[in-house]
Amino acid sequence: MVYLLIQIGADRYALETAGMIAVLPRLRLKQIPQAAAGIAGVFDYHGRPVPVVDLTAMALGRASEASLSTRLVVVRYRCPDGQHQLLGLLAEKATETARYENRDFQDPGVAADGAAYLGPVVHDARGIVQRVEVAQLLTPEVRESLWRQAGEALG
């Protein structure tokens, strides 16, 4: 399976490409007042409001760098009710891909409270890469209001 490699702080992470719609340059986002921590804003994607999660802000508490290698990854987010919504992921150093098999990933042996989206790890020639589980990024509370707020912000 092909993964988009990104960086959060000094560490590398992998996003599965199977659910990706597009990888875009960093765009100007409309802010969502009083949005949950890690929500960077919303943008219009072919007439649809798409909320954006800043992966660096979610993990480290600081906004992603405004650099040429920071990308806006549009994914198909599967909600618990089975419906799909578009979700943007702001990711730093999103400039390379790698191929890993699911069986290559192993439990890291450490659970991060409040970071259910951090999945198993794989070791490659450059070190450890941890998989980001997109389906686990949003808490139920954030998920319930996010697309409604995004629509209101652009409406």
Secondary structure, 3 states (H helix, E strand, C coil): CEEEEEEECCEEEEEECCCEEEEEECCCCECCCCCCCCEEEEEEECCEEEEEEEHHHHHHCCCCCCCCCCEEEEEEEECCCCCEEEEEEEEEEEEEEEECCHHHCECCCCCCCCCCCEEEEEEECCEEEEEECHHHCCCHHHHHHHHHHHHHHHC
